[in-house]
Amino acid sequence: MTKKKIGLMIGIVAAIIVLLIGGCMAYDYLFQDLSGMTTAEIEAFKKENPYVQVSYTVTIEGDSVNVIVDQNTTAVYLEETAQLTGMIAQADYLQHLEAIHLGDIALTGTALSQLQDAFPNCLIEYKYITILGIDYALDTTEVDLAGMTSEQVDDVIRDIKQLSNLQAINLIDADGNASLSLDDAVKLYTAFPDVQFSYAVDLFGQHVTTDMESLEYFKVNIGDEGLKELRKLLPMMYNLTYLKLDTCKTTDEAMAQLREDFPDIEVHWRIFYSVFNCMTDNYKMWTIGGLMDKQITNFIHLRGIKYLDLGHNFFTHLDFMENLTDVEVAILAIGQLEDISGIKNCTKLTYLEIFSNRKLDNDDMQNLSGLVNMEYLNISNIPNMTDLSFTDNMTKLKKLWCTLSKVPQEEIDRVKALHPDCEFVFLPDGDPTNYGWRTNPDGSYTARYALLREQIGYDRDDVSQYPKGELKEEITYESTGITPDD
């Protein structure tokens, strides 16, 4: 251990003063070795002998270099790790230090804590810290923690906090696996949420890595309890943009909350209604068969719908359409609609059949007034509709059909003048889908209706009316080769 050399001397001036004052100071104190004293005893001695000048030195031994500190030293520069032991052991004699400079010495977290505890009022300057046996500069941006055990997590968290510029942590070994459990990885991530983690875990039969861009499960018994495990991992998946749980026994409520909590990830799942089902990211939905209000409550989750056919049903409202902001085609004809306010957000609509909803009136139809991209509008057989002002801002109208009409001629003339390039049909009777709405005089489909049949998938072998198959391509005139009418 380090040898302490502590000596006491009486300053010449102090000695003279002592002699002049009373001559009572014994010469035995002129040079007295008090090396066995503690710092507290030295301080007590100084108070009892105020005219005695106390001088001492402390030797901090290293492997090859010793550092000498006296009572006037304010800063120490260490060169060897071994010197730290001496510093800590003799801390009682070094509390007057203001700074300890460690140069290129790499500290372990434990050594740093011991040093800080030993010198609580001292500036400790260091450039390197040792984490799991590897020395890192304090300005490092990446650390490799592959192979770390659960028992090491708390110490590693303490040590990593010294790395203020850290951007990435690797937890995956050369074989693509991580030794840490999911809970331990989450604990580490929670301490450093702004750091990018490379981590891997086997979850519900799939090897999941945090760099994945998409994650899909099909007919895996995850359930809402299992979803809690998945939730732990999702914040660490920095590249993930798409998550699909198809028929995984999760509830709509739990999946909707997951989607809300992770807005940067497209979260999709399969909803079940009546005897039918549909993925929430389907582009199309085609269901006729007497759906009631209680059977469409989970339609609010269908964020991906572009092409929608829900004609011939018995539900009374369109609340679910508040979230269908991407819908472009909607067939809602021959129904029991009473409240269509939910359609107001569907501003991408270009094609709408809402005919034969006989309970609607002028006030209800005003909910269509903001659908400024509308091109094809069939509002036939709505006997309580006499005001067409909701179409005034539909400057892109190409066809407006209104058979079985009760609209006054004066209003008809006003609307025709407002939309001179639009094709109109106003008749007091007649089939709402006739006269060129869906078919030409020769019985062939109009171009727009032919395109609609492709968009909804009426003639496709791979999808039925009951949307078990998926339709996720955007269908246009160009993609189908159909030539527009105009």
N, C-alpha and C positions, 0 to 999 in steps of 0.2 A: 504494500500500500504506500501511498504518498507520505513522505516525511515532512512534517511541519517544522519550520524554523521560525520561532517567534521570540523576539528579543525586546527588551524595554531599556530605554536610555533616558537619562535626565538631560535635557538641553542645557547648555552652559548658561544661557540667559536665565532660564527657569531656575536653575540651581542657585544662581547668585541672588535672585529675588527671594527664594525660599530662605537662604541664609540671612539676608537683610531683614526679612520679616520677623524671623524668630529663631532662626538657627535650630529649629526643632526637627527638621527633616533628616532622618538618619542616612548616612552615606551608603548604607547597605543596599539602597535602591538605585545606586548610580548605574550599575549594569546588572540587572537581575533577569534570569532565564525563567519565563513563565510559560514555557511551551506546553505544559500539561493543562493549561486553563482552557475552559470553553469560552466561546465568544461572550456569553452572559457574564462569566467571571471577569473577563477582560474589561468589559464595559463597567462593571461594578468597581473594579480597580481604578479605572480612569476617573470615575466620579469621586472616589475617595481620595484621589491624588490628582487634583486638577492641574497642578503645575508640572506634571510628569508628561513628557512627550512619549507616546507609545508608537513604536515602529515594529512591523512584522512582515514576513513574506510567507507565501504558500506555494509549494511546488506541486504542479499538476503533471504527473508522470504519464508518458505515452509509451508506445512500443519502441520508438527510436528518438523521440523529441520530447523534452520536458518544457513546460510553460511555467514561468515564475510570475507570481502576482503579489503585489504589496498593497498596503492600505490606501495608496493613492491611485491604484489602477481602476479605470472606469470601464474599459472594454477589453475583452479577451478574444484572441483569434486562435481557434483550434485547428489542428491539421490531421489528427488521427482519431478514429472511433474510440480507441482505448482511453483517450483523454476525457471522454464524457463520464466514464465511471468515476474518475478522480474528481471531476467537477461536482457531481452529485454527492459523492461521499463527503466532500469538504464544503458543502454549501453553507454551513453555519459561518464559516470564516470569509465567505465571498458575497455576502448580502449587499455590500456597498457597490457591486458591479451594476453598471447601467446597460451593458450590451454584451452579448455573446455571439460571436461570428463563427459559423461552422464551416465556411469555405465549401469544399467539395465533399464533405462528409454526408453520406446518405443516412437519414434517420429512419428507424422503424417508428411506427405509431406509438408503441410502448415507450421507447426511449424519449420521444418528443414529449409525451405526457409527463414522464418522470422529470424531465428537465424543466418543463413549465411549472410543475408542482414545487420543485426545489428552488426556482427563481421566479416567483410570481410577479415581481415588479421589474423584471429585466426584459429588455428587448432581445429576442432570440432570432437571429437571422440565419436562414438555411436555404439551400437551393434544390435539394433532392430528398425524396422520401422513398422508403422501401416498402413495397406492397407485395405480399406473397413471394418474397425472395427476389423481386425484380426492382431495380432502382429506377425511379422516374423523376425527371425534372419537374418542378412545380408548374411549369407552363406547358406540360404535355397535354395533348388533345385526345389520346387514345390509350386505354389500358387493356391488357389481356388477363382475364380472371378465369379462364377455362380451368376446370379441375378444382375450383374452390368448393369447400365443404360448407355444410350448414353451420358448423361451429365457428367458422371464420367470418361469417357475414357481418356481425356487429363490429368487429375490429376493422374489417375492410371499409365499411361505411365511414367509420371514424377517420381512417387514413385518406380515403378518396376526397374527403371534404377539404383537404389541403390543396387539391388540384383545381384551381379556379377557372382554368380554360378547358376543362374536360368536355369533350363532345361525343365520345363513343366508348362503350364498354363491350368487350367480347366475352361471352360465356360459353362458346361452342368450341369443342375440341376438334382435332383433325378428322375424326370420324363423323363429324356432324351432330354430335350429341352434347348435351349439357348435364353436368353433374348435379346442379341445384334443382330442388323441387320448385314447382310453380309458386308456392307460397314464399319461398326464400327469394326467388327472382323478383316477385312483386315487392317484397320488403326492400330489396335493393333499388328497384325502380322508383318506389315511393320516395326514397331519400334523394333521388336524382331524376326527377320527372322530365327535365329538359335535355337529358342525355339519350343518345340513340343506343339501344341495346340490341346485341345479336344474341338470340336465345332460341333454344329448341325444346319442344316437349311433345310427348305422345299424348294426344287428347282425343278421346272417343274414337280410337282406332286409326287415327291419322297423325303422321309426324308433321307437326306444325312449327314453322320458323317465323321469326318476327319480321323477316324481310318479304314475306309473301304479299302479293298484290290482291289476291282473291282467295277466299276460303269457302268451300262448299261441303255440306253434308246432305246425304240423301237416305231417308228411312233409317236413321240412327236414333236410338232411344236416348235423347238428350234430356228432354223435359225442362221445366223451369228451374229445377234444382241444378241440373247440369249446366244450364245457361249461366249460373252464377260462377262456375269455373271458367267458362269462356269469357265472361266479363272481366275476370282478373287479367287475362292475357291481352285483350284487345288494345288497351292503352299503349302497350309496348310494341304493337305491330305498326311500325311507322310508315310502311308502304301500303297498308291494306285500304282498298277502296270499295271492295265488294264482298259481302257476306251473305250466303244463302243457306238457309236451313229448310230443306224440303221434306215435309212429313216427318218431323223430328219430335213430335209430341210436346211441343211448346205451345203455350196459350197465345192468342192474339195480343192480349194485354201486355204480357211479358216481352213479346217481340216489338210491340209498338214503343214500349218504354226504352228498349235497347236502341231502337232507331233514333229516338229523341235524344238519348244520352250520348250518341256517337254520330253527330250530324255530318261528319266528313266521310262516313262510310255508308255506302248503299246497302241497307239491311233489308233483305227480302225473305219471305217465307210463303208457304201455301196456306191459303185460307179455305175453309170449308163452309158451305152454305147450302141449306136444303140437302139435295142429293148430289150437289155439284162441288167443284173446287177450282181454284185458280191461283197461280203464283202472283205475288204482289208486283212483280216487275214485268208481267205479261204486257205486250203491246195491245193485245186484243182481248175482248171478252164478249162472248155471245151466249146469252142465256134467255130462253123464253120458257115459260112453264108455270106461270101463276105465282111468282115470288111475292110474298107479303112483306110488310115493314119489318117484322121481327127477323126475317131471313136475310136482310141486307145490311144489318148494323155493322158488320165487319168490312163492308165495301170501302169504308173510309181509309183502309190501308192500301188500296190499289193505286199506288203512286205512279206506276209505269204506263197506265192505260193510254193508248192513242186512239184506238178504234173500238167503239162500244156499241153493242146492240143489246138493249134490254127492253125491246118492245114486247107487247102482249103480256104484261105483268100487272100486279095489283098493288104495288107499293104506292104510297101517297105523297112522298116527298123525295127531294134530291139532295138531302143534307150530305150524303156521302161524296157528292161531286165537288164539295169545297176543296178537297185535296187533289182532285183529278185535273191539275192545272196544265197537263200536257195533252189532254184529249183534243183530237182534231175532228173526229167523226162521232156523232152520237145519234142513235136511233132510240127514241123514247116514246114511240107512237103506240096508239091503241092501249092506253093505260088508264089509271085512276088518279092521276096526279092532281094534288090540291095546292102544294107548296113547291115552287121550283126555284126558290131563292138561292139554293146551293149552286146553281149553274153560273152565277155571276162571275166566279173566279176563272171560268173556263174560257179565257180570252183567246186561246189558240183555235177555238172551234171554227171550222170552215164549212161544215156540213151538219145540219140538224133537221131531223124529222121528229116533230113533237105533235103531229096531228092526232085528232081523235082523242084528246084528253078534254072531255067535255065539261069538266068542273072548273077549268081555268077561266079567268076573266081579264079585263084590261089591266088591272093592277098587277096581277101575276105576270103578265106578258112583259111588263116593264123591266123585269129581271133580265131580259135579253138585251137591253139597250146598250150594254157595254161590250157586247161581242162584236167588235169592230172589224174582225177579220172574216166575218161570215160571208160565204159565197153562195151556198145552196141552203134555202130555208123553206121547209114545208110546214105550214101552220093551218092546214085545212081542218074543217070540222071542229072548230072551237066556237060554239054558238054565242058565248058571252063576250067574245072579242069583237069590238067595233073600232078600236083606236090602234093605228099602226105606227104611232110615233116612235115606238121602240126600235123601229128599223131606220130611223132618220140618219143615224151615224154609221150605218152599215154601207159604207161607200164602195165596198168591193162586191156587192151583190151581183150574181149572175143569173140566178133563178129564184123566184119567190112564188110558191104555189099556195093557193088558198081556195080550194073547192068547198062546197057546202058552206059558203061564206055568208056572214051577216054584216060584213063591212059596208058602210054606205058608199055610194058611188063617188061622192065628193071626196071622201078620204082616199079612195082608190086612185082617183085622178091626181090628188096631191102627191101620193107616194110615187106614182109613175113619173111625174114631172121631176121629182127629186132624184130618181135613179133612172136616167134615160137609157143607160146601157144594159139594164136588167131585163130578163125575160119574165113576164108575169102571166099567171093564170088565176083569174078570179071567176068562179062559177057558183051559182046557187045550189048546185048538186054535183054529183059525179064522184068517181073514185079518186081519192087523194093521191094515189101513185100513178095515175094515168096521164094522158095528154102530153106525153113527152118527159114526165118526171123520171121514170125508170126505163121506159122502153120507147123505141122509135116506132113510127107507123108500120114498119115492116116486121115488128116484133123483136127486133134485136135490141140489146141493151144500149142505153146511152153510154157515152164514154165515161162519164162520172160514175154511173151506177156500176158499170163493169169494173172500174177501179175499186169501188167500194166493196164489191163482192170479193175481190182479191184481198183487200185490207182486212175485212172481217174474217175471211177464210171460208165462205159458204161452200166453195167447190173444191176445197183441199182434202186430200185423202188422209193427211197426217193430223188434222184437227177436226174434232166433231163440234156439234153445237155445245156440248158440255166440255169445257176447256181443259181436258186432261193433257193434251199436247200443248206445246209452248209455241208462241209466235212472237219473235223478238226482232224481226227485221222491219225496217221502214219501207213501206210499199208506195211507190209513186208511179206516175205515168211512164217515166223513163225506165224504171226497173221492170215494169210489166210489158213495155212496148205498146201500150194502149195510146192511141192518138186522141188528144183532147178534142171536144166538140168545137171549141172556139180557138 
